[in-house]
């Protein structure tokens, strides 16, 4: 398993945006996060990208626990940067290749 997000919780000023969210990603898989405005899609990706660092839960990359301190830290450790067009782009070719995304992205 390349990515495991377990029991992810995030609140903004007392409003629970994510409650015990689990998300898994294996090499070669493509996932779409869909939902209404305010459902937490962008928040989940921003946690993975190291933009939101104050959350509860656990993230594992390649079965190793990680806690990102910043977007730069996430980039170094293999986290991604999301965009609202639905395609997640990773900071370096090394990580796109590691996640198995290079070939899929070129065919989208």
C-alpha positions in Angstrom: 0.0 0.0 0.0 1.6 3.3 -1.1 -0.7 5.6 0.9 -2.8 5.0 4.0 -4.7 7.8 5.7 -6.4 6.6 8.9 -9.0 8.3 11.1 -8.2 11.7 9.7 -10.1 14.5 11.5 -10.0 18.2 10.9 -12.0 21.1 12.2 -12.1 24.8 11.4 -13.3 27.1 14.3 -15.3 24.3 15.8 -16.8 23.0 12.5 -15.9 19.4 11.8 -14.8 19.2 8.2 -13.4 15.6 8.2 -14.5 13.0 10.7 -12.6 9.7 10.9 -11.8 9.6 7.2 -9.8 6.6 5.8 -8.2 6.7 2.4 -6.0 4.1 0.7 -4.0 4.3 -2.5 -2.1 1.5 -4.3 0.2 1.8 -7.3 -1.6 2.2 -10.5 -4.9 3.3 -9.0 -6.8 6.4 -9.8 -9.2 7.9 -7.3 -11.7 10.8 -7.6 -12.7 12.7 -4.6 -16.2 13.9 -5.3 -18.7 15.7 -3.2 -20.6 18.9 -2.5 -18.8 22.2 -1.7 -17.6 22.0 1.9 -17.5 18.2 2.0 -13.8 18.1 2.8 -12.2 17.1 -0.5 -9.7 19.9 -0.7 -9.0 19.7 3.1 -8.0 16.0 2.8 -5.6 16.8 -0.1 -4.2 19.8 1.7 -3.4 17.5 4.7 -1.6 15.1 2.3 0.2 18.1 0.8 1.4 19.3 4.2 -0.6 22.6 3.9 -2.8 21.7 6.9 -0.6 20.3 9.7 -3.0 20.5 12.6 -5.2 17.4 12.2 -5.8 14.2 14.0 -5.1 10.7 12.5 -2.3 8.9 10.8 -0.7 9.0 7.4 1.5 6.2 6.1 3.6 6.3 2.9 4.9 3.0 1.8 3.9 1.5 5.2 6.0 4.1 7.2 4.2 6.7 9.4 4.7 10.3 8.4 3.7 13.6 9.8 4.2 16.6 7.5 5.4 19.8 9.1 5.0 21.9 5.9 4.4 21.7 2.2 8.1 21.5 1.6 8.4 18.7 4.1 5.6 16.8 2.4 7.3 17.3 -1.0 10.5 15.8 0.4 8.7 12.8 1.9 6.5 12.1 -1.0 3.2 13.9 -0.2 1.4 15.5 -3.1 -0.1 18.9 -4.1 -3.7 18.7 -5.1 -5.5 20.9 -7.6 -9.2 21.4 -8.0 -9.3 20.1 -11.5 -9.2 16.6 -10.0 -5.7 15.6 -11.0 -3.1 15.4 -8.3 0.3 16.5 -9.4 3.3 15.6 -7.4 6.3 17.8 -6.8 8.9 15.7 -8.6 9.2 13.1 -11.3 10.6 10.8 -8.7 7.4 10.8 -6.7 5.1 10.6 -9.7 7.0 7.5 -10.8 7.1 6.1 -7.2 3.3 6.4 -7.0 2.9 4.9 -10.5 1.3 8.1 -11.9 3.6 9.1 -14.8 2.1 6.9 -17.4 -1.5 7.6 -16.3 -1.1 11.3 -16.3 0.2 11.4 -19.8 -2.9 9.5 -21.0 -5.5 11.6 -19.3 
